[in-house]
Amino acid sequence: LVGGTGAATRGFVRATAEARRAEAISGFLTNLLASVRPDEQGRTVTVREVLDGARGRLVAGEFAGDPETEASLALVIGHSYEGLGQYDMARELIERSLDLRRGLHHPDDPRVYQSLYRLGTVLWKQGTLEEALAVRLELADMTERTVGPAHLDHAESLSNLGNTYADMGELGLAAEQLRQAVQVARRVPPGDGELDLARFLNNLGTVYFDQEAFVQAIAALEEALRIRGRRLGEENDTYAITLVNLANAQLRLGNLDDAERMLRRAVPLEERIFGEDHPSTAYAYSALAEVLLRRGSPEGAEPYVRRALAIRAA
């Protein structure tokens, strides 16, 4: 009975601490927004200015006595910088969050994982691939230890590792990691990880494409497309991207009828979803132009070539 009371008390203390932390974070963000008065300054305040103000207060030590709250805020603000493409700022804050959490918690604590995951993503987006690889190898080891090799979180780690290898030109290693991710996702109960499976298959298909293993690429991309069509419908960005990837694989195999049919569907779909001036739409224009050129129709290809070039020159 005494032991039970102690456990209950510890649980209450943890819950109280979490409540205080949530209140502190909420108060910080509320005060931050309240301190920005564009009506008084006669101008529009940008998201970047708000984030810079938040970063300044963290750096000044506003939460020096509460490192877990500081770590949580550093992660939130860093993630926001990431969303703006400000990767240097994002990295600085996310590394601060990770350092604090490593000092506070067990190495396998979910909060350490959370900060480490975001750091790996920012490093990858920065193009600092060697550093991203080191972080993502650590994450894969962590998920294998903590949730096990058959868990979807581990499949996510393997997929991210595969994407990093692919960007480094290590296509064999990339395909190996992505195949493992696909295998794990297939064992997850139906429905739970189906969209993750589609994402892993799409990424695996693009690696096969780069390896010029077009038959394998088509098989992976067709399955990804079926899943995305069934779960998300065709008016969806991921469906459109996979459709163009599949059409390109068909084109490389010389299946011009299939490639043209898919691209005739994909081009208006991409125009609706992304707009006519988007790089993804330009990629679809270029692919359709190539099909038409190979079919001996330069006059049909010309408008798509012009559109693609205009987007890339903008």
N, C-alpha and C positions, 0 to 999 in steps of 0.2 A: 504493500500500500504506500509506504514511504517512497519507494522507487517510482511508483506511478505518479505520485504527486510531484516529485522532482522533475520528471519528464514533462508533465503538464505545465509546470512553472517555466521550464526552459522554452517550451513551445510558445507560451504566452509572451516571454521576453523577446523571442525572435519576432513574433507577430507585431509586438509593439514597436520594435526597432524598425521593421519594414514599413509600418504605418508612418512613423516619424520621417523616415527617408522619403517616402512617397510625398508626404506633405511638404518637405523641404524642397524637393525637386519641383513640385507644382508651384510653390511660392516663388521660387527662383524664376521660373519661366513666366509666371504672371507679372512679376515685378519688372522683368526684362521688357516684356511687351508694353507694359504701362509706361515705362521710361521713354519709349519712342513715341513722340507726338508729332507726326508729320503735319498736322493742321497748324501747329504753332510754328513749325519751321518753314512752312510754305512750299514743301516739296514732298515727293514720294520717297519713302524710306525703303531701301532694298532689303531683300532677305540677307544678302551678304553683310550689310551694315548691322543687322540684328545679330547675326552670328558672330561678327567681330566683337560686338559689345559683350556677348556671352563669354567668348573666349577670353577677353580682357579681364573679366571678373574672376574667371577660374584661375588664370595665371597670377592674378593679384593675391590669390590665397583665400578667397571667400569661404571655401570649404576645407581649408587645411586641417581642421580638427575633425573632419568627418570624411575619411578617405573613400569609403564605399559610395557615399553620395557623390563625391567628386568624380569617382570612376564612372558612375552611371551617367552623370551629366557630360563628362568628356566624351563618352561613347555616343550619346545622342547628338551632341553638337558636331562631333567628328563625322558621323554618318550624314548629317545634313550638309556639311561641306562636301562630302563625297558626291551627294546628289547634285551639287552645283558644279561638279567637275574640278573642285579646288582640292586636288589630291595631296598636295604638300601639307596644307592646313589639316586635312582629314587625318593624314598619317600621324602628325604631331600629337593630336588629341587622342587618337585611338591607341597609340603606343603608350601615352600617359595612362589611359584607362587600363591597359594590359599590365603595365608595371605595378600600378596600385593593387590590382586584383591578384597578381602573382604574390605580392607581399602579404595579402590578407587571407588567401584561401589555399586549399589543397590544389596541386597542379591539375587535377582532373575535375575541379569544380566547374559546374555549368557556366558560371559567370566568367571564368577564365576562358572557357571555350568560346563564349559569345564575343569577347573582345578579340581573341585570336582569329576567329573566323572573319570578322570585319577587317582586321589588319591584312589578312591574306587577300581579300577582295580588293582592297585599296592598292596594295602592292602590284597586283595583277593588272589593275586598270592603269596604274602608273607606267607599266611596262618594265618594272624592275623584276624581271622574271626569275632570276636566281634567288632573290630574297623571297618572292612569292612562293617558289617551289619549296624552300626550306620550311616556311610556315605551313604550307599545305601538306607536306610530309608529316609534320608534327600533328596536324589535325587528324590525318588518317590514322596515325598510331593511337591518338587519343580516343577517337570514336570506336576503333576496334577493341580497345581495352574497356571502355565504359559501357557502350550499348551493344557491342558484339558485332561480328562480321556480317550478320544477317539482317541488320537494322537499316532502315532507310536513311538515317543520318550518316551511317558509314558509306552507303552508296553515294550520297551527296559529296562526301569527302573524296571518294575515288573519282567521281565525275570532275570535280574541280581540279584534282591532280592531273587527270587526263587532259583537260583543257589547257593547263599550264604547259604540260609536255608538248602539246600540239603547237602552241605558240612559240615554243623553243625549237621547233622543227624535229622533235623526237617523236616521230609519228608511230613507230612501233610501240614505244612505251605508252603513248597516248591511247592507242587502240586497246592495249592490254588493260589499262585502268578502266576505260569506258566499257569494255566487255564485262569486266567484273561488276561495275555499277549496274549494268543492265541485268545481269544474272541475279543480283540481290533484289532489285526492284521487281523482278518477275516472281519472286518468292513471297512478296508482301501480299496480304489478303486483298482480293480483287476490289478495286475502287480506291483503296487507300493511297496507293502510290502510282496510279496509272498515268497521271500527267507528268510525274517525275520520270517514269519509264519513257514516256514520249520524248522528253527533253534529252535524256541520256541517249536514246536511239538516234535522235536528230544529230547530236554532237558526234556520235560514233559514225553516222553516215557521212558527215563532212570530213572526218579523218580518213575513212575509206576512200572518199573522193580524192583527197589530196595524195593518197597512196596509189591512185589510179586503179583501185579495186572496185570498179564501177558496179559489178553485179552485186557485191556485198553492200555497197552504198545504197543501191536501189532497194534491196530487201529491208534494210534498216529504216530508210526514209519512208517507204510505203507503210510500214507498220506505225511509225510515228505519225504519219498523216492520218491514218485511219483512226487512231486514238484521239488525236486533236479534233478531227472532224466530228466524231461521235460525242466527245465531252464538251467541246467549246463551240462547235459550229464553224462554218467556213468564214464568217465575217470576224476573223480574229487574226491578230498580227502573227502569232506563232504558226497558225495554219498556213498563212500566206507565205511566210519565210520557208517553211518546209516544202511547200508546193514548188517554189522556185528552185530550191536545192534538188528536189527530185527531178524536175524537168532538166536541169543541167546535167545530172547523171545520165539520164536517158539520151541527151544530146551527145555526150561523150561516147556512148556506146553505138551511136549512129541511128538511134531510134527516133528519127525526125518527126514521124507522125505523132508519137506519144509526146515528145518534147513540145511540139507546136500546140497540140491540144491543151496541154497543161499550162503553157505560158499564155495562151489566149484567155484562159480563166484567171491566171495569176495577175496579169497586168492591170485589168480594171479593179481587181480586188486590192492590189497594192495602192493604186491611185486613190481608192476610197478610204483605205485605212491609214496610209502614211501621207498621202498627198502627192501631187505630181512633181514636186521638187525635192523629194527625199532620196538619199543615197540608196536605200533599199529598192525603191522604184526604179532608179537608174540601172541597178543590177538586173532587174527583170527586163527593162527595155533592151539592154545589151544582149541578154540571152536570146530574146525573141529576134532581134536583128541578126544574130549569128545563125539561128535556124533558117531564117528567110534567105540569107546569103547562100547558105549551103544548099538550099532548094532552088537556087538560080533565080532569085527574085530580088535583085538589088534595089529596084524601085519600091518594093514593099518594105525593105529593111531601112531605107534612108531616113524616114521620119523618126524611127526609134533610135537610130544612131545619133541623130541631131538632138533629140531630147536628152539622151544619156550624156552626151558631151556638154550640153548646156548646164545640166545639173552639176557635173563635175567641175565646170569652170566657174561656177557661182561662188 
